[in-house]
Amino acid sequence: MISNIYIKNFKAFQEAEIPPCQLNIFTGLNGMGKSTFLQSLLLLRQSYLQNTLLNKGLLLNGDYIKIGKGKDAFSMYGTDEDIITFEVEWNEEMEFRGEFFTQDEFDLLPIHQIQTSDNQVFQQALFQNNCQLLSAERISPKTFFPASAYYVEQIHSLGSQGEFTVHFIAKNRAKDIPIKALAHPKANSLALLAQLDAWLGEISPNVRLTSILYDEFDIARLSYRFDVGTDSTEEMKPPNVGFGLTYALPVVTAVLFAHPGDLLIIENPESHLHPQGQARLGKLFAKAAENGVQLFIETHSDHLLNGVRVATKHKDISPENVGIFFFERNPEKEEHLTEIVQPFIDENGRIDKWPKSFFDESDNQLDELLK
């Protein structure tokens, strides 16, 4: 598990540090730097996978993330030295520290210094195939989705936009989910497809999905139907069912097929979902984290947070395995710098402090109505 992340001179941060847990919830107003912290991990990952991290430098534009040029990456209030620093620790036993020179017009930042505790650092999930990124910009509902033997069968990836999810389901639908504790009580087996139907039923009741791979055309087809009494509807194309199910499908698939030790980075999982579905995702994330999956969730959803709080009260996750990180900026200050506040959750799901703008808008609007 990643146990500490330190960044210096990167975008909205002069210097910042957080101690991640198994389930990490990043939240705050727009433009406060939530994505920036995740980008530090993604930059290291894409640079390593493109073979630049250890011999050339930090690759700002790649398959996982596109920052731009050095001037876009360096903090406008950076220290005197034109160096960006990323440091990651795993369970306080292993450490990677990378320092990179800033060059305004280049998208590959040269190495100033690389330090690692040992070679086992690069066997961690961040640098291996047991890491999934699902960006906020996921693929929209379609009848046919792209297929890729490389992504699905060789590196076990759903694609950063979830574009290969339907192909992944078609290939793995009969396989049991790795973590039995994630099994939904209404599913009739541990098979991935049965579990997907059951968990997606928390979002849209009685839904059933079908995924078919057409190898010769490198495409996969997705359709939905709904149980009605003892019968079911005809198959429906995703554009005719709405955004929510298809947008959530990569998220639910990634969690259900995760193994202990996997790393999941998911942006805005609540997009297009009814509050009930958002809360159920919170419960699923909590169960996965309690069983060894490390998750970084960027969200604006109080319903998702409340799902995690309820899961904590129901003992689906220990409170010490939940990290909440609230990103804020003081508009009265002259510098455009972000600070990070860490509210803590107890065994009853209660949170010890509620900073201004920390999921308080419902109360703010209710106060206005009661005036």
C-alpha positions as CSV (number, residue, x, y, z in Angstrom):
1,M,0.0,0.0,0.0
2,I,1.2,3.5,-0.8
3,S,1.6,5.1,2.7
4,N,2.9,8.5,1.9
5,I,2.9,11.0,-1.1
6,Y,5.0,14.1,-1.1
7,I,5.1,16.7,-3.8
8,K,7.1,20.0,-4.2
9,N,6.8,22.8,-6.8
10,F,4.1,21.0,-8.8
11,K,1.2,23.1,-10.1
12,A,-1.0,24.4,-7.2
13,F,1.4,23.1,-4.6
14,Q,4.6,24.7,-3.3
15,E,4.9,21.7,-1.0
16,A,2.4,19.1,0.2
17,E,2.2,15.7,1.8
18,I,-0.6,13.2,2.5
19,P,-0.6,9.8,4.3
20,P,-2.9,7.6,2.2
21,C,-5.0,4.7,3.6
22,Q,-6.7,1.8,1.8
23,L,-9.7,4.0,0.7
24,N,-8.8,7.6,-0.1
25,I,-11.4,10.2,-0.8
26,F,-10.2,13.4,-2.5
27,T,-12.8,16.2,-2.4
28,G,-13.0,20.0,-2.5
29,L,-14.3,22.8,-4.7
30,N,-13.4,22.8,-8.4
31,G,-9.8,23.8,-9.3
32,M,-8.4,23.1,-5.8
33,G,-5.7,20.6,-6.8
34,K,-7.4,17.2,-6.2
35,S,-6.5,16.0,-9.7
36,T,-3.0,17.4,-9.3
37,F,-2.2,15.0,-6.5
38,L,-3.4,12.0,-8.6
39,Q,-1.4,13.3,-11.5
40,S,1.8,13.0,-9.5
41,L,1.2,9.2,-9.4
42,L,0.1,9.0,-13.0
43,L,3.2,10.9,-14.2
44,L,5.5,8.5,-12.5
45,R,3.5,5.5,-13.9
46,Q,3.5,6.7,-17.5
47,S,7.1,7.8,-17.4
48,Y,8.1,4.3,-16.1
49,L,6.0,2.4,-18.6
50,Q,7.4,4.6,-21.4
51,N,11.0,3.8,-20.2
52,T,11.9,7.5,-19.5
53,L,11.6,7.7,-15.7
54,L,15.0,6.2,-14.9
55,N,17.2,7.3,-17.8
56,K,15.6,10.4,-19.4
57,G,13.1,12.0,-17.1
58,L,9.5,12.8,-16.4
59,L,7.2,12.4,-19.4
60,L,4.4,15.1,-19.1
61,N,2.3,13.8,-22.0
62,G,1.4,10.2,-22.5
63,D,-1.3,7.5,-22.4
64,Y,-2.4,8.3,-18.9
65,I,-2.2,12.1,-18.6
66,K,-1.3,15.2,-20.6
67,I,0.0,18.1,-18.6
68,G,1.5,20.2,-21.4
69,K,4.9,21.7,-21.0
70,G,7.3,22.3,-18.1
71,K,5.8,25.8,-17.5
72,D,2.4,24.1,-17.0
73,A,3.8,21.7,-14.4
74,F,5.9,24.0,-12.3
75,S,4.2,25.8,-9.4
76,M,3.9,29.6,-10.0
77,Y,5.0,30.0,-6.4
78,G,7.7,27.5,-6.5
79,T,10.9,27.7,-4.5
80,D,14.1,29.2,-5.9
81,E,15.3,25.9,-7.4
82,D,13.6,25.0,-10.6
83,I,13.0,21.4,-9.6
84,I,9.8,19.4,-9.3
85,T,10.0,16.7,-6.6
86,F,7.8,13.6,-6.2
87,E,8.2,11.1,-3.3
88,V,6.2,8.0,-2.8
89,E,6.5,5.5,0.2
90,W,5.0,2.0,0.5
91,N,4.2,0.9,4.0
92,E,7.2,2.9,5.4
93,E,9.5,0.2,4.0
94,M,10.1,1.2,0.4
95,E,10.6,4.7,-1.1
96,F,10.9,6.4,-4.5
97,R,12.1,10.0,-4.8
98,G,12.4,11.7,-8.1
99,E,13.7,15.3,-8.7
100,F,13.3,16.7,-12.2
101,F,14.5,20.0,-13.7
102,T,11.8,22.3,-15.0
103,Q,12.2,23.4,-18.6
104,D,9.4,25.7,-19.7
105,E,9.0,24.7,-23.3
106,F,9.7,20.9,-23.0
107,D,7.4,18.1,-22.1
108,L,10.2,15.8,-20.9
109,L,11.7,17.1,-17.7
110,P,15.3,15.9,-17.3
111,I,16.4,14.0,-14.2
112,H,18.1,15.9,-11.4
113,Q,18.2,13.0,-9.0
114,I,16.5,9.6,-8.6
115,Q,16.6,7.7,-5.3
116,T,15.0,4.3,-4.5
117,S,15.2,2.2,-1.4
118,D,15.6,-1.0,-3.6
119,N,14.4,-2.5,-6.9
120,Q,11.3,-3.9,-5.3
121,V,9.8,-0.4,-5.6
122,F,9.1,-1.0,-9.3
123,Q,7.3,-4.3,-8.5
124,Q,4.6,-2.3,-6.7
125,A,1.2,-1.8,-8.3
126,L,1.8,1.8,-9.4
127,F,4.4,0.5,-11.9
128,Q,2.8,-2.8,-12.8
129,N,-0.3,-4.2,-14.6
130,N,-2.4,-4.4,-11.4
131,C,-3.1,-0.6,-11.5
132,Q,-6.2,0.8,-13.1
133,L,-7.0,4.4,-14.0
134,L,-10.5,5.5,-14.8
135,S,-10.6,9.1,-15.8
136,A,-13.5,11.5,-15.4
137,E,-14.0,11.5,-19.1
138,R,-15.2,7.9,-19.6
139,I,-16.5,6.5,-22.8
140,S,-20.2,7.4,-23.6
141,P,-23.0,4.8,-24.3
142,K,-22.6,3.1,-27.7
143,T,-23.8,-0.1,-29.3
144,F,-20.3,-1.2,-30.2
145,F,-17.1,-0.5,-28.2
146,P,-13.4,-1.0,-29.2
147,A,-11.6,-4.2,-28.5
148,S,-7.9,-4.7,-27.8
149,A,-6.2,-8.0,-27.1
150,Y,-3.1,-6.1,-25.8
151,Y,-5.0,-4.0,-23.2
152,V,-7.4,-6.7,-22.1
153,E,-5.4,-9.9,-22.3
154,Q,-1.8,-8.8,-21.9
155,I,-1.9,-5.8,-19.4
156,H,-5.4,-6.5,-18.0
157,S,-6.5,-2.9,-18.5
158,L,-10.0,-1.5,-19.1
159,G,-8.5,1.6,-20.7
160,S,-8.3,5.0,-19.0
161,Q,-11.7,5.9,-20.4
162,G,-13.1,2.4,-19.7
163,E,-13.3,1.9,-23.5
164,F,-12.2,-1.7,-23.3
165,T,-14.6,-2.7,-20.5
166,V,-17.1,-4.5,-22.7
167,H,-14.3,-6.5,-24.3
168,F,-13.0,-7.3,-20.8
169,I,-16.4,-8.5,-19.6
170,A,-16.9,-10.7,-22.7
171,K,-13.6,-12.4,-22.1
172,N,-13.9,-12.8,-18.3
173,R,-17.7,-13.0,-17.7
174,A,-17.6,-16.6,-16.5
175,K,-14.6,-16.2,-14.2
176,D,-15.2,-15.8,-10.4
177,I,-14.4,-12.5,-8.9
178,P,-11.1,-12.6,-7.0
179,I,-12.4,-11.2,-3.7
180,K,-15.3,-13.3,-2.5
181,A,-16.2,-10.7,0.2
182,L,-17.4,-8.4,-2.6
183,A,-20.1,-10.9,-3.7
184,H,-23.5,-9.4,-3.8
185,P,-26.1,-11.5,-1.8
186,K,-28.6,-11.4,-4.7
187,A,-26.2,-12.9,-7.3
188,N,-26.6,-16.6,-8.1
189,S,-22.8,-17.2,-8.5
190,L,-19.4,-15.6,-8.1
191,A,-19.0,-15.2,-11.8
192,L,-18.1,-11.7,-12.9
193,L,-21.3,-11.3,-15.1
194,A,-23.6,-12.4,-12.3
195,Q,-21.9,-10.0,-9.9
196,L,-22.1,-7.2,-12.3
197,D,-25.8,-7.7,-12.8
198,A,-26.4,-7.7,-9.1
199,W,-24.3,-4.7,-8.3
200,L,-25.6,-2.7,-11.3
201,G,-29.1,-3.6,-10.0
202,E,-28.3,-1.3,-7.1
203,I,-28.2,1.5,-9.7
204,S,-31.0,0.3,-12.0
205,P,-33.1,-2.5,-10.5
206,N,-33.4,-5.8,-12.4
207,V,-30.9,-4.9,-15.0
208,R,-29.1,-7.6,-17.0
209,L,-26.3,-7.0,-19.4
210,T,-24.9,-8.8,-22.4
211,S,-21.4,-8.4,-23.9
212,I,-20.3,-10.1,-27.1
213,L,-16.8,-9.9,-28.6
214,Y,-16.4,-9.9,-32.4
215,D,-12.7,-10.7,-32.8
216,E,-12.6,-10.4,-36.6
217,F,-13.8,-6.7,-36.3
218,D,-12.0,-5.7,-33.1
219,I,-15.2,-4.6,-31.5
220,A,-17.5,-5.7,-28.7
221,R,-21.2,-5.2,-28.4
222,L,-23.1,-4.2,-25.2
223,S,-26.8,-4.4,-24.5
224,Y,-29.1,-4.3,-21.5
225,R,-32.4,-6.0,-20.6
226,F,-34.6,-5.8,-17.5
227,D,-36.4,-8.6,-15.6
228,V,-40.1,-8.1,-15.5
229,G,-41.8,-10.6,-13.3
230,T,-40.8,-14.0,-14.6
231,D,-40.0,-12.6,-18.0
232,S,-37.6,-9.9,-19.3
233,T,-37.6,-7.1,-21.8
234,E,-36.0,-7.3,-25.2
235,E,-32.4,-6.2,-25.4
236,M,-31.8,-2.5,-25.4
237,K,-28.9,-0.6,-26.9
238,P,-26.9,1.5,-24.3
239,P,-27.8,4.9,-25.9
240,N,-31.5,4.0,-25.2
241,V,-30.9,3.3,-21.6
242,G,-29.1,6.5,-20.6
243,F,-25.7,7.5,-19.5
244,G,-25.6,6.2,-15.9
245,L,-25.3,2.4,-16.4
246,T,-22.6,2.6,-19.1
247,Y,-20.7,5.3,-17.3
248,A,-20.6,3.3,-14.1
249,L,-19.9,-0.1,-15.8
250,P,-16.1,0.4,-15.9
251,V,-16.0,1.5,-12.3
252,V,-18.0,-1.5,-11.0
253,T,-16.0,-3.9,-13.2
254,A,-12.6,-2.6,-12.1
255,V,-13.6,-3.0,-8.4
256,L,-15.2,-6.4,-8.7
257,F,-12.3,-7.9,-10.7
258,A,-9.6,-6.4,-8.5
259,H,-7.2,-8.5,-6.4
260,P,-5.7,-7.7,-3.0
261,G,-2.8,-5.4,-3.6
262,D,-4.2,-3.8,-6.7
263,L,-4.3,0.0,-7.1
264,L,-7.4,1.8,-8.5
265,I,-7.5,5.5,-9.3
266,I,-11.0,6.6,-10.2
267,E,-12.2,10.1,-11.0
268,N,-15.8,11.2,-10.4
269,P,-17.3,7.7,-10.2
270,E,-20.7,9.3,-9.3
271,S,-21.2,10.9,-12.7
272,H,-24.7,10.4,-14.1
273,L,-25.8,8.3,-11.2
274,H,-28.9,8.7,-8.9
275,P,-27.9,9.3,-5.3
276,Q,-28.9,5.7,-4.4
277,G,-26.4,4.4,-6.9
278,Q,-23.7,6.8,-5.6
279,A,-24.2,5.6,-2.1
280,R,-24.0,1.9,-3.2
281,L,-20.7,2.7,-4.9
282,G,-19.4,4.0,-1.6
283,K,-20.3,0.7,0.0
284,L,-18.5,-1.3,-2.7
285,F,-15.4,0.8,-2.5
286,A,-15.3,0.3,1.3
287,K,-15.6,-3.5,1.0
288,A,-12.8,-3.6,-1.6
289,A,-10.5,-1.4,0.5
290,E,-11.1,-3.5,3.6
291,N,-10.0,-6.6,1.6
292,G,-6.7,-5.3,0.4
293,V,-7.4,-3.1,-2.7
294,Q,-6.1,0.5,-2.5
295,L,-8.4,3.1,-4.0
296,F,-7.9,6.8,-4.7
297,I,-11.4,8.3,-5.4
298,E,-11.8,11.9,-6.6
299,T,-15.4,12.9,-5.9
300,H,-17.9,15.7,-5.4
301,S,-20.6,13.4,-4.1
302,D,-21.9,13.6,-0.5
303,H,-23.9,10.5,-1.2
304,L,-20.8,8.5,-2.0
305,L,-19.2,9.8,1.2
306,N,-22.3,8.8,3.2
307,G,-22.2,5.4,1.6
308,V,-18.7,5.0,3.0
309,R,-19.8,6.4,6.4
310,V,-22.6,3.8,6.6
311,A,-20.2,1.1,5.5
312,T,-18.0,2.1,8.4
313,K,-20.8,1.9,10.9
314,H,-21.8,-1.5,9.5
315,K,-18.2,-2.8,9.9
316,D,-17.7,-3.2,6.2
317,I,-14.5,-1.2,6.6
318,S,-12.4,-0.1,9.6
319,P,-12.3,3.7,10.1
320,E,-8.5,3.6,10.1
321,N,-8.7,2.3,6.5
322,V,-10.5,5.5,5.3
323,G,-8.7,8.6,4.4
324,I,-10.6,11.8,3.6
325,F,-8.6,14.7,2.1
326,F,-10.3,18.1,1.6
327,F,-8.5,20.5,-0.7
328,E,-9.2,24.1,-0.1
329,R,-7.7,27.6,-0.9
330,N,-8.1,30.7,1.1
331,P,-9.4,33.4,-1.4
332,E,-8.2,36.1,0.9
333,K,-4.6,35.2,0.4
334,E,-2.5,36.7,-2.3
335,E,-1.0,33.4,-3.4
336,H,-2.8,30.8,-5.5
337,L,-1.9,27.9,-3.2
338,T,-3.9,24.9,-2.0
339,E,-4.0,23.5,1.5
340,I,-5.2,20.0,2.5
341,V,-7.4,19.3,5.5
342,Q,-7.9,15.8,6.7
343,P,-11.2,15.1,8.5
344,F,-11.3,11.8,10.4
345,I,-14.1,9.3,10.5
346,D,-14.9,7.2,13.6
347,E,-16.4,3.7,14.0
348,N,-19.9,5.0,13.9
349,G,-19.4,6.9,10.6
350,R,-19.2,10.3,12.3
351,I,-16.7,12.9,10.9
352,D,-14.8,15.0,13.4
353,K,-14.7,18.3,11.5
354,W,-16.6,19.9,8.6
355,P,-14.5,22.7,7.0
356,K,-16.4,25.4,5.0
357,S,-17.5,23.9,1.6
358,F,-16.9,20.4,2.8
359,F,-20.2,18.8,1.7
360,D,-22.2,21.5,3.4
361,E,-24.2,22.9,0.4
362,S,-27.4,21.0,1.3
363,D,-27.4,22.6,4.7
364,N,-26.6,26.0,3.2
365,Q,-29.6,25.8,0.8
366,L,-31.9,24.5,3.5
367,D,-30.9,27.4,5.7
368,E,-31.9,29.8,2.9
369,L,-35.3,28.1,2.5
370,L,-36.0,28.3,6.3
371,K,-35.2,32.0,6.5
